[in-house]
Amino acid sequence: MPRRTARLLMGPDSSRFVARVVGRVQGVGYRYFVRSRAGELRLGGSVQNLPNGSVRVEAEGPRAELLRLLSDLREGPPAAVVERVDIEWHPPRGTSNFLILAG
């Protein structure tokens, strides 16, 4: 979807967050879990393993769906143990795809 079209789909309630998920979140399918859930919620963004063992999630879309994703990030897939989710809110950029980034 072209960037211009993605921006048109973003309403006034759209936002973006960058989250760092800390705990046992690598090697347990966490990134695939996040991508699947973000797809169900029709959110754009990315998920990436970080060298320190945490996972970075950037997501954007309607705020209600972002809050649903945040709830899911705190749970994770069955093998994950989430200790903490640090969140920063930002203005949306118009991203429509959700990607797993190398990390």
N, C-alpha and C positions, 0 to 999 in steps of 0.2 A: 504494500500500500504506500503510495507516495506520501512524503512528509506533510504536504499541504492538506491532503485528505485526512490524515491522522489527526491533525490539529483541529479540523472541523468537527471531528467526532468527539473531541474533548469538550466537555461542558464547563460551566463556571465552577462546578464542584470538583473538577479534576485537580489532582495533585501528584506529587512524586515523593517517594522516600528512598533513602539509602539506609540499609540496616546491616549490622554486623551481628552474626549469630555465633554465640560462643557455647562450647560444650563438645560432646561427641557427635560431630556433625559431618565429618569426612569419612568416607569409606562405608557409609550406611545408606546410600541412595538419596541423600538429602537434596542434592541439586536436581535430580530427576523428579523428586517429590514436588519441589518448588516450581519447576517448569510446568508440570502437569496441573498443579493447582492454579497457577497464574493463567494458563491457557483456558481452564474452565471459567475463570473470572474475567477473561478477555482483557488482561492487563499486558502492557508492554514492559520491557526491561531486560534484566540479565541476572544470572547467578554465577558465582565464581568461588572456588576454593582459594583461600589465602595461605601464604607460607606459614603463618603462626597457628594453623589448625582451625581457624574460624572460617565462616562462609560469609561472603558479601552478597547482599541482595539489593538490587535497584529495581523498583517497580513504579509504574505510573498508570493512572486511569481515574475513574470515579472514586472519590474518597471512601464511599461505603464498601466497595470491593477491596480497596487497599486495606481497610480495617479488617475485613474477613481474612485476607492473606496474612496480615500480621498475627492474627489469632492462630492460623495454621503454622506459621513460622515458630511460634512458641511451643507447639506440639511436635512437629516434624513427623517423619515416618516411624514405624514401630521400633527400629533398632537405634534411633537417635536418642540422645540425652541432651536436651537444650537447657543450659544453665542460665543464659541471659540473651536478650535481644536489645541491642543499642540502636536507636532510630534517630535519623535526622530528616526533617521535612524540607522539601524544596519545591519551586514552581515546576510544572510539567514542561517537558521538552518536545512532546509530540511523538514519542516512540510507540510503535504499534506492535512490534514483534517481541517475543521473549526468548532469549538465547542462553545457552549454557556456555560460558566462556572458559577457555583453558586457564588453569591456575596452578 
